[in-house]
Amino acid sequence: MAAIISSRKGITDMSQAIAKYFSDDQEVKNIHVIKNDDFSARFPGVKGVKNDGYSKFVAHPLEGPYAVLPVTRIIIFKKNPSLHKCDARCQNAKGRICECSCGGKYHGAGYGAE
Ligand SMILES: [Zn+2]
C-alpha cells in the first residue's frame, strides 16, 4: 500500500516509481503529518522526516495492532527494479531511490555491510 510520490520530490515520471515509508525497518502506511511539537512529545529524540518546517510524517503499521509510528525514512522504489542483492551501497545510500532486493527496508539505514 504505497502512495505515488509527488513530482516535487524530484521524480518527474510518476509511473516509474513508488514511495515507501518506513519507521526504522518497518514499512508503514496511512501517512499523515503532525506538528513538530506533537512529534517531539510523542517520539522524544527521534529525528523523523519533515513534511515542511512545521510538521513531520507519522504513519501506521501495515498490519498488527494500531499504533502511530514516526516515519524515519522515505524510499523511492523504482517500478522496474533491478533487485540486486542488498549491500552497503544501498544501506549507506544518501539518496532515496532504491531498487534492490531489500525493497527499501535497509536503504539508507546505515547498518553497513553485513
Ligand atoms: Zn537494500
Boltz pocket constraint, residues with backbone or C-beta under 6 A from the ligand:
constraints:
  - pocket:
      binder: B
      contacts: [[A, 85], [A, 86], [A, 87], [A, 90], [A, 91], [A, 98], [A, 100], [A, 101], [A, 102], [A, 103], [A, 104], [A, 105], [A, 106], [A, 107]]
      max_distance: 6.0
